Amino acid sequence: MDANKISKLTAVLKKAYPDAECSLHHKDPFQLLIATILSAQCTDERVNMVTPALFKKYPGPAEMAKAPIADLEKLVHSTGFYKNKALSLKEASKAITENFGGKVPGDMEKLLTLRGVARKTANVVLGSAFGIAAGIVVDTHVKRLSFRLGLTKETDPAKIEQDLMKALPNNDWIWFAHALVLHGRAICDARKPLCEKCPAAGLCPRNGV
């Protein structure tokens, strides 16, 4: 997709999703980090059902680092892969407490040292909690729509992110990923996309453009 089409696509999506933002409920960077770890292979809706009880019992990294692993497993069970996720929550909280003064670091390299945190999670936290556009979140929706819209020919998330970063201005990186997530949920479904209702249909290679 050339620069002119990308500009038109961005304009269309901004009109449709002007206030696109992270759908994971959170009050601070720590809550967003934990929610994002739990969102792996799980819907944001399900995570938002689980986190209130989790944060009520373990409101910060110091408390979560000391939590019995069995209790964490019970609290996050319904998000799937609960044993691995519970261990990630505990170990990441421990590292935040011991290595970063109890504060979630607003730095990509430091975030990536935490258990359960890869680039996608780090980008979510940096973008939505700190307003730092270090990269572009590539989740299942962003991956699918980027390919469908002709923004990339890659299938590897890291390579897709690089293509999007080259195509889009830095000040759109945070918003763009959230907009694609909303568009993927509302219109551009994996199996039955509602092309007749899509505001970007005129720019989509799927429609022969």
Secondary structure as the mmCIF struct_conf table of DSSP 4:
data_model
#
loop_
_struct_conf.conf_type_id
_struct_conf.id
_struct_conf.beg_label_comp_id
_struct_conf.beg_label_asym_id
_struct_conf.beg_label_seq_id
_struct_conf.end_label_comp_id
_struct_conf.end_label_asym_id
_struct_conf.end_label_seq_id
HELX_RH_AL_P HELX_RH_AL_P1 ALA A 3 ALA A 16
TURN_TY1_P TURN_TY1_P1 PRO A 18 ASP A 19
BEND BEND1 LEU A 24 LEU A 24
BEND BEND2 LYS A 27 ASP A 28
HELX_RH_AL_P HELX_RH_AL_P2 PRO A 29 LEU A 38
TURN_TY1_P TURN_TY1_P2 SER A 39 GLN A 41
BEND BEND3 CYS A 42 CYS A 42
HELX_RH_AL_P HELX_RH_AL_P3 ASP A 44 LYS A 57
BEND BEND4 GLY A 60 GLY A 60
HELX_RH_AL_P HELX_RH_AL_P4 PRO A 61 ALA A 65
TURN_TY1_P TURN_TY1_P3 LYS A 66 LYS A 66
BEND BEND5 ALA A 67 ALA A 67
HELX_RH_AL_P HELX_RH_AL_P5 ILE A 69 VAL A 76
HELX_RH_3T_P HELX_RH_3T_P1 HIS A 77 THR A 79
BEND BEND6 GLY A 80 PHE A 81
HELX_RH_AL_P HELX_RH_AL_P6 TYR A 82 ASN A 99
BEND BEND7 PHE A 100 PHE A 100
TURN_TY1_P TURN_TY1_P4 GLY A 101 GLY A 102
BEND BEND8 LYS A 103 LYS A 103
BEND BEND9 GLY A 106 ASP A 107
HELX_RH_AL_P HELX_RH_AL_P7 MET A 108 LEU A 111
TURN_TY1_P TURN_TY1_P5 LEU A 112 THR A 113
BEND BEND10 LEU A 114 LEU A 114
TURN_TY1_P TURN_TY1_P6 ARG A 115 GLY A 116
HELX_RH_AL_P HELX_RH_AL_P8 ARG A 119 PHE A 130
BEND BEND11 ALA A 134 GLY A 135
HELX_RH_AL_P HELX_RH_AL_P9 THR A 140 ARG A 148
TURN_TY1_P TURN_TY1_P7 LEU A 149 GLY A 150
BEND BEND12 LEU A 151 LEU A 151
BEND BEND13 LYS A 153 LYS A 153
BEND BEND14 ASP A 156 ASP A 156
HELX_RH_AL_P HELX_RH_AL_P10 PRO A 157 ALA A 167
BEND BEND15 LEU A 168 LEU A 168
HELX_RH_3T_P HELX_RH_3T_P2 ASN A 170 ASP A 172
HELX_RH_AL_P HELX_RH_AL_P11 TRP A 173 ALA A 186
TURN_TY1_P TURN_TY1_P8 ILE A 187 ILE A 187
BEND BEND16 ALA A 190 LYS A 192
HELX_RH_3T_P HELX_RH_3T_P3 CYS A 195 LYS A 197
TURN_TY1_P TURN_TY1_P9 PRO A 199 ALA A 200
HELX_RH_3T_P HELX_RH_3T_P4 ALA A 201 LEU A 203
HELX_RH_3T_P HELX_RH_3T_P5 PRO A 205 ASN A 207
TURN_TY1_P TURN_TY1_P10 GLY A 208 GLY A 208
#
